[in-house]
C-alpha cells in the first residue's frame, strides 16, 4: 500500500476516535445526576426527584413551597447558563457578555421595558403566586450558593 494512503487512513481513524471520545465526554458531562441525596436547607419536608431514562426529572413534594424550590434547584443545576442568558435578553444586557454586536438588540429590549413591566406587575400578584416565585428563586439560589 502506498505510504500516503496509510497516512490518510491513520488520520481518518484518529479523527473517528477523537470524535467518539469527544461525544462520550460531552454527553457524560451533560447527563444530570440520577441518584443520591442532596440536602436543601430551604425545604420543609422530604422531596423525591426521580429522573427517568430520558433524563427528565419528576418531582414529588408534599407542598407547593418544596415543589417549586426543588424545581428551581433542578432548573439551575441543568440550565443555569441558559437562565442567565434569558435574564440578560429581557433586561437588554446581552452585549455585556457577548460584545458590541448585540447592542442593537439590547437597545430594542430595553425599549420594550420588560424589566420595568415585571417590577410593576409583581406587587399586583396574588400572595400564593408570590410565594411560589420566592420558593423557586430560593431553589435557584441554593444551587448557586
Secondary structure, DSSP 4 states (H G I P E B T S, - for coil): --HHHHHHHHHHHHHHHHHHHHHHHHHHHHSPP-SS----TT-SS--EEEE-TTS-EEEE-SSHHHHHHHHHHHHHHHHHHHHHHHHHHHHT-HHHHH-GGGHHHHHHHHHHTHHHHHHHHHTTS-HHHHHHHHHHHHHHHHHH-
